[in-house]
């Protein structure tokens, strides 16, 4: 594991990086490997990665629609 000190000038960027690290930790606990190991050890091929991306983006669209509906139901548009 590589460690380095990063000085963030933008707290928003720092919070996003923290979330990436947390997500990586959760994924490692769940799957027992890193994306790098998965790729270099040929655990998963390119088509599987593309399928994973497609599924994640489809989920994202559903989350966006749900959030939009929540806004419309609970807030007035100007």
N, C-alpha and C positions, 0 to 999 in steps of 0.2 A: 504494500500500500504506500502510495506517495503522500507525503505531507509537505505543505508549504503554507507560509503566511501570506494572506491576501489582504490588502487594504482596499476597502470598498469606498468609493467616493459617493456612491448612490445607494441608499438603504433599500430601495426597491430591488435593485440588482442583487444585493446581499440576501434578501429574503427569498428570491427566486433560486439562487444558488443553494441556500439552505434546504429548500424543498427538493432540489435535484439530489442532494446528498442523502436526505431522508428517504426519498423514493428508491435510490440505489441500495441503501441499507435494507429496506423492506424487501426488495426484489432478491437480494442476495440471501436473506434469511428464508424466503419462500422457495427459491429455486436452487440454492446452493452453488451458484456460479455467477460470474459477471458477464455482461454483454461481450466484453473483449474475449474472455475465455470461451464463451459460447461460439463466437465467430471463428476464432483461431483454431479451435478444436473441431470445427465443422459439425457442431451439435445441431445447428439450424441453418438451412440454406436460404438463398436470396428470396425465393418465392414465399417461404414462410415469413420472412421479415416483411415483405410487401403485404402479405395477408394481415399480419399483425397491425401494420400501419393503417391499412384500410379499415379494419375493425375499430381501431382507436378513433380515427377521424369520423366514422359513422356515429360512434358514441358521443363524440364532441358535438356533432350537429344536433343530436337529441338533447344534450344538456343545454345548448344555446336556445333551442326552441322552448324548452321547459322554463328557462330563465326569462325569456321574452314574455311568455304567457303570464308568469308571476308578476312581472312589471306591469303589464297591461291590466291585470286584475286588481293590483294594489296601488298603483300610482297613476296620477293623471298625466297625460302627455301635454306638453306646452305647444 
